[in-house]
Amino acid sequence: MNAVQFCELVERRLGWEAKGVRWRALKVEAGKVNHKIATDPTRYTWDNLVLAVELLAREKQSRTPTGVFAHVDRALDLALDREVDYEAEIREVMRYETLRGDPAGWAVRFARAEGAYRRLLLNQWRESVK
């Protein structure tokens, strides 16, 4: 992703409109975005910025591309909270399956899975108990 693509994402997801000649306004705003990223490149990564855009879109808030930067920390905090919730739910599922005798081997699968695969496995478990 580059700064112009980020501005276009904000335009699509948050309803920001480039005023005047579109390509010129995008270029100016992209310059502001690049300048802001340069102030703290470890915090303002493209992934973190996209996460903040998605948070604002869920909350139905409109922001300019540079206005998104103010919400990066909050988006990261909420993302970390969600990770903790997944792990707590996975531990509860493992405990439940172990108490049942683990007939389908779910507890073993959760114990072996790492990272994003644990969430994928949790979704599969949810589907199996419906």
PyMOL commands that set and color helices and strands:
alter all, ss='L'
color gray80, all
select helices_A, chain A and resi 3-14+22-39+46-58+66-99+106-112+116-128
alter helices_A, ss='H'
color red, helices_A
deselect
rebuild
show_as cartoon
